[in-house]
Amino acid sequence: MSTQGLKREIGIGTATMLVCGNIIGVGIFTLPGYMAEAFPDPYWLLGLWAAGGIITICAALIYAELGSKLPHSGGDYVFIREGLGSRAAFLVGWAYFAIINPGIIAAIVAGFVGTLEPLFPGLSGSLHTLYGYGWGEVAALALIGLFTLLSVRGVRWASIFQCMAGGLLVAAIITVVLFGLLSGKGDVANFHHTHLPVKLSAIGTAIACVFFAYDGFFVVAYLGDEVKRPKITIPLGILLGTVITFLIYMLLNALYLYAIPAGEMTGRSHVAVFAVGKLLSTPAADCVIFIVLLAILATLNSTVMASGRIPYALARDGLLWKRFGEVHPKFRTPHISLIIQGVLASIYVSLGTFDEIVCFTASIMVLISLMVLISAIRLRIARPEIQGEFKALLFPIAALVFGISYTGVFAVIAASHFLHTLIGIAILLSGLVVNRLIIRARTKVTKENRLIDQ
């Protein structure tokens, strides 16, 4: 194992763009149409996005405090290890390493290929065919390889890409929104209360859509060992990125409603393209596809960067094969961890099972967030000696909003996807068996070494 540690390359600008790029994905451009099925009234629709943003900011405050107190690579794994113990932390780390992160990466590249479908018809067809290697899968596998290589080559290069992609993404969205709102071709009457009834059967889907659209605000905490002045940069990056994203989401939804009444938004899978086309022009609408592609690439880059640090952290604590904890002597990155993660993501793409993986990992991700909240509370009470440069504002209120909201989201997901939730919990608990096997193997090796020494 390399004697050199990871290199601190990430400043506040990169940290903020990591958060923005990781949150803003394809969801905000497509999900409002599905949400309008439950809430065909502009007050309810904007209110749901605003509520989701406020809840996310409350959660971000908790993560910002933990990131300042424990600025080490691994994110949730580190927080839960210090708050709830190594066994609970291993369950989380195992689930992220084996299923969640490679599954998310596979889903992201599938989303990229699917977004290219209007430009290259038939491209995404083979993504759902078992071992059916077509151009779609070739493109998906190439993307995984490219961004894995970028992260292996160094945080500096991946950070440069993130700053460029994230900056362009934010600038492009704001430009489109401003030109759209100033076009004069929309109707402010679309913002008036319509009193259309809420569709109860679709509420669960709408709430889940908002949750996933705001997810990913904690990404920079996974890279703690590579952040400059981490006790300040991590919390600032999390909070600035989350607030910027919240404002962008509200502006985009205002643009959609200015172009389309909430009731007519129902069922449209390409709300952004339709809205921009109506307010500006067809060429401008076509440009939205490139904005979505840019958003996906920014998400992919930040996800690959951050996810590779979890097996690295597990190996550093002796809970995975020690080679996962190796640092490249030249690039100063956890190269083995990143490469294995890329291989797993490629396998999921090849098997065409990533959609199912995303479904049954949704419940795990919410549970892990709740475990992080419990860890934050326990650290405040039981380990006050662990201090950072940032303390969550309005801590009891923020923690309550975070906890109650995420518990509600878990209940909604469990009610609407009961079988997937059970599978997700089973995956999480399977870590107990893996942990036991690792401990047994480590104990056996220790005994053998003692016998040799004797």
C-alpha positions as CSV (number, residue, x, y, z in Angstrom):
1,M,0.0,0.0,0.0
2,S,1.3,3.4,-0.9
3,T,2.7,5.4,2.0
4,Q,1.3,8.6,0.5
5,G,-2.2,9.7,1.3
6,L,-4.8,11.3,-1.0
7,K,-4.0,14.7,-2.3
8,R,-6.0,17.8,-1.2
9,E,-7.1,19.4,-4.5
10,I,-10.8,20.4,-4.0
11,G,-11.5,24.0,-3.1
12,I,-14.8,25.8,-2.3
13,G,-15.7,26.4,-6.0
14,T,-15.2,22.8,-7.0
15,A,-17.0,21.6,-3.8
16,T,-20.0,23.8,-4.7
17,M,-20.0,22.6,-8.4
18,L,-19.7,18.9,-7.2
19,V,-22.9,19.4,-5.2
20,C,-24.8,21.3,-7.9
21,G,-23.7,18.8,-10.6
22,N,-24.6,15.8,-8.4
23,I,-28.1,17.0,-7.6
24,I,-29.1,18.5,-10.9
25,G,-29.7,15.5,-13.2
26,V,-32.3,14.5,-15.7
27,G,-35.1,14.6,-13.0
28,I,-35.9,18.3,-12.9
29,F,-36.3,18.3,-16.7
30,T,-38.7,15.3,-16.8
31,L,-40.3,14.7,-13.4
32,P,-42.7,17.7,-13.2
33,G,-45.0,16.1,-15.7
34,Y,-45.4,13.0,-13.5
35,M,-45.8,15.2,-10.4
36,A,-48.6,17.2,-12.0
37,E,-50.7,14.0,-12.1
38,A,-51.0,14.2,-8.4
39,F,-50.9,18.0,-8.1
40,P,-52.5,19.7,-11.2
41,D,-52.6,23.0,-9.4
42,P,-49.7,25.5,-9.6
43,Y,-49.9,26.3,-5.8
44,W,-49.5,22.6,-4.9
45,L,-46.8,22.0,-7.5
46,L,-44.6,24.9,-6.6
47,G,-45.3,24.2,-2.9
48,L,-44.1,20.7,-3.2
49,W,-40.8,21.8,-4.8
50,A,-40.4,24.5,-2.2
51,A,-41.1,22.0,0.6
52,G,-38.6,19.5,-0.9
53,G,-36.0,22.3,-1.0
54,I,-36.5,23.3,2.6
55,I,-36.4,19.7,3.8
56,T,-33.2,19.2,1.8
57,I,-31.6,22.4,3.2
58,C,-32.4,21.1,6.7
59,A,-30.8,17.7,5.9
60,A,-27.8,19.6,4.3
61,L,-27.3,21.5,7.6
62,I,-26.9,18.2,9.4
63,Y,-24.5,16.8,6.8
64,A,-22.6,20.0,6.8
65,E,-22.0,19.8,10.6
66,L,-20.9,16.1,10.3
67,G,-18.7,16.9,7.3
68,S,-17.0,19.6,9.4
69,K,-16.6,17.4,12.4
70,L,-15.4,14.3,10.5
71,P,-13.7,15.5,7.3
72,H,-12.6,12.1,6.0
73,S,-13.2,10.1,2.9
74,G,-16.2,7.9,3.1
75,G,-19.1,10.2,3.9
76,D,-22.1,8.3,5.4
77,Y,-19.8,5.3,6.3
78,V,-17.6,7.5,8.4
79,F,-20.5,9.4,10.0
80,I,-22.3,6.2,11.0
81,R,-19.1,4.5,12.1
82,E,-18.5,7.3,14.6
83,G,-22.1,7.6,15.7
84,L,-23.4,4.0,15.6
85,G,-20.4,1.8,15.5
86,S,-18.3,-0.2,13.0
87,R,-20.9,-2.9,12.4
88,A,-23.7,-0.5,11.4
89,A,-21.1,1.4,9.3
90,F,-20.1,-1.8,7.5
91,L,-23.6,-2.5,6.5
92,V,-23.9,0.9,4.9
93,G,-20.5,0.7,3.3
94,W,-21.2,-2.8,1.9
95,A,-24.6,-1.7,0.5
96,Y,-23.0,1.3,-1.2
97,F,-20.0,-0.6,-2.5
98,A,-21.8,-3.8,-3.8
99,I,-25.1,-2.4,-5.1
100,I,-26.1,1.2,-4.7
101,N,-23.2,3.1,-6.2
102,P,-22.4,0.9,-9.2
103,G,-26.2,0.6,-9.8
104,I,-26.6,4.4,-9.8
105,I,-23.6,4.8,-12.1
106,A,-25.2,2.2,-14.5
107,A,-28.5,4.1,-14.3
108,I,-26.8,7.4,-15.0
109,V,-25.1,6.2,-18.2
110,A,-28.3,4.5,-19.3
111,G,-30.0,7.9,-18.8
112,F,-27.4,9.5,-21.0
113,V,-27.9,7.0,-23.7
114,G,-31.6,7.3,-23.4
115,T,-31.4,11.1,-23.7
116,L,-29.5,10.6,-27.0
117,E,-32.4,8.6,-28.4
118,P,-34.0,11.5,-30.2
119,L,-30.7,12.3,-32.0
120,F,-29.8,8.6,-32.6
121,P,-33.0,6.5,-32.8
122,G,-32.6,2.9,-31.6
123,L,-29.5,3.7,-29.6
124,S,-30.9,2.7,-26.2
125,G,-32.8,-0.4,-27.4
126,S,-30.1,-2.9,-26.4
127,L,-29.7,-1.5,-22.9
128,H,-32.6,-3.7,-21.8
129,T,-31.5,-6.8,-23.6
130,L,-29.5,-9.4,-21.6
131,Y,-26.0,-9.4,-23.1
132,G,-27.4,-7.8,-26.2
133,Y,-24.3,-5.6,-27.0
134,G,-25.4,-2.9,-29.3
135,W,-24.2,0.7,-29.8
136,G,-26.2,1.8,-26.7
137,E,-24.3,-0.5,-24.4
138,V,-21.0,0.3,-26.1
139,A,-21.6,4.0,-25.4
140,A,-22.6,3.3,-21.8
141,L,-19.5,1.1,-21.1
142,A,-17.3,3.7,-22.8
143,L,-18.7,6.4,-20.5
144,I,-18.0,4.4,-17.4
145,G,-14.5,3.6,-18.6
146,L,-13.8,7.3,-19.5
147,F,-15.0,8.8,-16.2
148,T,-13.3,6.1,-14.2
149,L,-10.0,6.9,-15.9
150,L,-10.6,10.6,-15.3
151,S,-11.0,10.0,-11.6
152,V,-8.0,7.6,-11.5
153,R,-5.8,10.2,-13.2
154,G,-6.3,12.6,-10.3
155,V,-8.8,14.7,-8.4
156,R,-7.4,17.8,-10.2
157,W,-8.5,16.7,-13.6
158,A,-11.9,15.4,-12.4
159,S,-12.3,18.7,-10.5
160,I,-11.5,20.8,-13.6
161,F,-14.1,18.9,-15.6
162,Q,-16.7,19.3,-12.7
163,C,-16.1,23.1,-12.5
164,M,-16.5,23.4,-16.3
165,A,-19.5,21.2,-16.6
166,G,-21.2,22.5,-13.5
167,G,-20.5,26.1,-14.3
168,L,-21.8,25.7,-17.9
169,L,-24.8,23.8,-16.6
170,V,-25.8,26.5,-14.2
171,A,-25.2,29.3,-16.7
172,A,-27.1,27.5,-19.4
173,I,-30.1,26.9,-17.2
174,I,-30.2,30.5,-15.9
175,T,-29.9,31.8,-19.5
176,V,-32.8,29.7,-20.8
177,V,-35.0,30.6,-17.8
178,L,-34.4,34.3,-18.2
179,F,-35.0,34.4,-21.9
180,G,-38.1,32.2,-21.5
181,L,-39.6,34.3,-18.8
182,L,-38.9,37.5,-20.7
183,S,-40.2,36.2,-24.0
184,G,-43.7,37.4,-23.3
185,K,-45.1,34.2,-24.9
186,G,-46.3,32.6,-21.7
187,D,-49.3,33.3,-19.5
188,V,-49.1,34.5,-15.9
189,A,-52.7,33.3,-15.4
190,N,-51.1,29.8,-15.3
191,F,-50.0,30.7,-11.8
192,H,-53.5,31.3,-10.5
193,H,-55.0,28.8,-8.1
194,T,-57.1,26.3,-10.2
195,H,-58.7,24.4,-7.3
196,L,-58.2,21.1,-9.3
197,P,-58.4,18.1,-7.0
198,V,-55.3,16.3,-5.7
199,K,-55.0,12.8,-7.1
200,L,-54.4,10.7,-4.0
201,S,-53.2,7.6,-5.9
202,A,-50.3,9.6,-7.4
203,I,-49.1,11.4,-4.3
204,G,-46.6,8.7,-3.5
205,T,-44.9,9.0,-6.9
206,A,-44.9,12.8,-6.7
207,I,-43.2,12.8,-3.3
208,A,-40.6,10.2,-4.4
209,C,-39.9,12.3,-7.5
210,V,-39.1,15.4,-5.4
211,F,-36.9,13.3,-3.0
212,F,-34.8,11.9,-5.8
213,A,-34.6,15.3,-7.6
214,Y,-32.9,16.8,-4.6
215,D,-30.8,13.8,-3.6
216,G,-27.0,13.9,-3.8
217,F,-26.3,17.2,-1.8
218,F,-23.8,15.3,0.5
219,V,-21.4,14.2,-2.3
220,V,-18.4,16.4,-1.2
221,A,-18.4,14.8,2.2
222,Y,-17.3,11.5,0.6
223,L,-14.1,13.2,-0.6
224,G,-13.0,14.7,2.8
225,D,-9.4,13.7,2.6
226,E,-9.0,15.5,-0.7
227,V,-10.7,18.8,0.3
228,K,-8.6,21.9,1.1
229,R,-9.4,23.3,4.6
230,P,-12.1,20.6,4.9
231,K,-13.7,21.7,8.1
232,I,-14.8,24.9,6.3
233,T,-15.0,23.9,2.7
234,I,-17.1,20.8,3.1
235,P,-20.0,22.6,5.0
236,L,-19.8,25.6,2.7
237,G,-19.8,23.4,-0.4
238,I,-22.8,21.4,0.8
239,L,-24.9,24.4,1.7
240,L,-24.0,26.7,-1.2
241,G,-24.6,23.9,-3.7
242,T,-27.9,23.0,-2.1
243,V,-29.2,26.5,-2.0
244,I,-28.1,27.3,-5.6
245,T,-29.8,24.1,-6.8
246,F,-33.0,25.0,-4.8
247,L,-33.2,28.4,-6.5
248,I,-32.6,26.8,-10.0
249,Y,-35.3,24.3,-9.4
250,M,-37.8,27.0,-8.4
251,L,-36.9,29.1,-11.5
252,L,-37.2,26.1,-13.8
253,N,-40.7,25.2,-12.4
254,A,-41.7,28.9,-12.8
255,L,-40.6,28.6,-16.4
256,Y,-42.6,25.5,-17.0
257,L,-45.8,27.0,-15.4
258,Y,-45.4,30.2,-17.4
259,A,-45.4,28.1,-20.6
260,I,-47.9,25.4,-19.6
261,P,-50.8,25.2,-17.2
262,A,-50.3,22.7,-14.4
263,G,-53.2,20.6,-15.6
264,E,-51.8,20.3,-19.1
265,M,-48.4,19.3,-17.8
266,T,-49.8,16.0,-16.6
267,G,-48.0,13.0,-18.2
268,R,-45.5,15.0,-20.3
269,S,-42.1,13.3,-20.0
270,H,-40.3,16.1,-21.7
271,V,-41.7,19.2,-20.0
272,A,-38.5,21.2,-20.3
273,V,-38.3,20.6,-24.1
274,F,-42.0,21.5,-24.6
275,A,-41.9,24.6,-22.4
276,V,-38.7,26.0,-24.1
277,G,-40.0,25.2,-27.5
278,K,-43.3,27.1,-26.8
279,L,-41.6,30.2,-25.2
280,L,-38.6,30.5,-27.5
281,S,-38.1,28.3,-30.6
282,T,-37.7,24.7,-31.8
283,P,-33.9,25.1,-32.0
284,A,-33.8,26.4,-28.4
285,A,-35.9,23.4,-27.4
286,D,-33.3,21.1,-29.1
287,C,-30.6,22.8,-27.0
288,V,-32.4,21.6,-23.9
289,I,-31.3,18.1,-24.8
290,F,-27.7,19.2,-24.7
291,I,-28.3,20.8,-21.3
292,V,-29.7,17.6,-20.0
293,L,-26.7,15.7,-21.4
294,L,-24.4,18.1,-19.7
295,A,-26.3,17.7,-16.4
296,I,-26.0,13.9,-16.7
297,L,-22.2,14.1,-17.3
298,A,-21.7,16.4,-14.3
299,T,-23.7,13.9,-12.2
300,L,-21.7,11.0,-13.5
301,N,-18.4,12.6,-12.9
302,S,-19.2,13.6,-9.3
303,T,-20.8,10.1,-8.6
304,V,-17.7,8.2,-9.8
305,M,-15.4,10.5,-7.9
306,A,-17.2,10.2,-4.6
307,S,-18.4,6.6,-4.8
308,G,-14.9,5.2,-5.1
309,R,-14.0,6.5,-1.7
310,I,-16.3,4.2,0.2
311,P,-14.5,0.9,-0.5
312,Y,-11.3,2.8,0.1
313,A,-12.5,3.9,3.5
314,L,-13.7,0.3,4.3
315,A,-10.3,-1.1,3.3
316,R,-8.5,1.6,5.4
317,D,-10.4,0.3,8.4
318,G,-9.5,-3.3,7.6
319,L,-13.1,-4.3,6.6
320,L,-12.3,-5.0,2.9
321,W,-9.5,-6.5,0.9
322,K,-6.5,-4.2,1.7
323,R,-5.8,-3.4,-2.0
324,F,-9.0,-1.3,-2.1
325,G,-7.2,1.0,0.3
326,E,-4.2,1.5,-2.0
327,V,-3.3,5.0,-3.2
328,H,-1.7,5.4,-6.6
329,P,1.9,6.5,-6.1
330,K,1.7,9.1,-8.9
331,F,-1.9,10.2,-9.2
332,R,-2.6,10.0,-5.4
333,T,-6.1,8.5,-6.0
334,P,-7.7,5.2,-4.7
335,H,-7.3,3.6,-8.1
336,I,-8.1,0.0,-7.2
337,S,-11.3,1.1,-5.5
338,L,-12.3,3.2,-8.6
339,I,-11.5,0.5,-11.1
340,I,-13.5,-2.2,-9.2
341,Q,-16.4,0.1,-8.9
342,G,-16.3,0.7,-12.7
343,V,-16.2,-3.0,-13.3
344,L,-19.3,-3.6,-11.1
345,A,-21.1,-0.8,-12.9
346,S,-20.2,-2.2,-16.2
347,I,-21.5,-5.6,-15.2
348,Y,-24.9,-4.1,-14.2
349,V,-25.1,-2.3,-17.6
350,S,-24.3,-5.6,-19.3
351,L,-27.0,-7.5,-17.4
352,G,-29.5,-4.7,-17.9
353,T,-30.6,-4.8,-14.3
354,F,-29.9,-1.3,-13.2
355,D,-33.5,-0.1,-13.3
356,E,-34.4,-2.8,-10.7
357,I,-31.4,-1.9,-8.7
358,V,-32.4,1.7,-8.5
359,C,-35.9,0.7,-7.4
360,F,-34.9,-1.5,-4.5
361,T,-32.0,0.7,-3.3
362,A,-34.4,3.7,-2.9
363,S,-35.5,2.5,0.5
364,I,-31.9,1.8,1.6
365,M,-30.8,5.3,0.7
366,V,-33.6,6.8,2.9
367,L,-32.7,4.5,5.8
368,I,-29.1,5.4,5.5
369,S,-29.9,9.1,5.7
370,L,-32.0,8.4,8.9
371,M,-29.0,6.5,10.3
372,V,-26.8,9.6,9.6
373,L,-29.3,11.8,11.4
374,I,-29.2,9.5,14.5
375,S,-25.4,9.5,14.3
376,A,-25.4,13.3,14.3
377,I,-27.6,13.4,17.4
378,R,-25.5,10.8,19.2
379,L,-22.3,12.6,18.4
380,R,-23.6,15.8,19.9
381,I,-24.7,14.1,23.1
382,A,-22.2,11.3,23.6
383,R,-19.0,12.7,22.0
384,P,-19.0,16.5,22.4
385,E,-15.2,16.5,22.1
386,I,-15.6,16.0,18.4
387,Q,-15.8,19.6,17.1
388,G,-15.8,21.2,13.7
389,E,-15.9,24.7,12.3
390,F,-19.6,24.6,11.6
391,K,-22.7,23.8,13.7
392,A,-26.1,23.2,12.2
393,L,-28.3,26.2,12.6
394,L,-31.6,25.6,14.3
395,F,-30.4,22.1,15.2
396,P,-33.5,20.7,16.9
397,I,-35.9,22.1,14.3
398,A,-33.7,21.1,11.3
399,A,-33.2,17.6,12.7
400,L,-36.9,17.2,13.4
401,V,-37.8,18.4,9.8
402,F,-35.2,16.1,8.4
403,G,-36.2,13.0,10.5
404,I,-40.0,13.3,10.1
405,S,-39.8,14.1,6.4
406,Y,-37.4,11.2,5.6
407,T,-39.4,8.8,7.7
408,G,-42.5,9.9,5.7
409,V,-40.6,9.3,2.4
410,F,-39.6,5.9,3.5
411,A,-43.2,5.0,4.4
412,V,-44.4,6.3,1.0
413,I,-41.8,4.2,-0.8
414,A,-42.5,1.1,1.3
415,A,-46.2,1.4,0.7
416,S,-45.9,1.8,-3.1
417,H,-42.9,-0.5,-3.6
418,F,-43.3,-3.0,-0.8
419,L,-41.4,-5.9,-2.5
420,H,-38.5,-3.6,-3.6
421,T,-38.3,-2.3,-0.1
422,L,-38.0,-5.8,1.4
423,I,-35.3,-6.6,-1.1
424,G,-33.5,-3.4,-0.2
425,I,-33.5,-4.2,3.5
426,A,-32.4,-7.7,2.8
427,I,-29.4,-6.3,0.8
428,L,-28.5,-4.0,3.7
429,L,-28.7,-6.9,6.2
430,S,-26.7,-9.2,4.0
431,G,-23.7,-7.1,5.1
432,L,-24.0,-8.9,8.5
433,V,-23.1,-12.2,6.9
434,V,-20.3,-10.6,4.8
435,N,-18.9,-8.9,7.9
436,R,-19.0,-12.1,9.8
437,L,-17.1,-13.9,7.1
438,I,-14.5,-11.2,6.9
439,I,-13.9,-11.2,10.7
440,R,-13.6,-15.0,10.6
441,A,-11.1,-14.9,7.7
442,R,-9.1,-12.2,9.4
443,T,-9.1,-14.2,12.7
444,K,-7.9,-17.3,10.9
445,V,-5.0,-15.4,9.2
446,T,-4.0,-13.9,12.6
447,K,-3.9,-17.4,14.2
448,E,-1.8,-18.8,11.4
449,N,0.6,-15.9,11.6
450,R,1.0,-16.5,15.4
451,L,1.7,-20.2,14.8
452,I,4.4,-19.3,12.2
453,D,6.0,-16.9,14.6
454,Q,6.1,-19.6,17.3
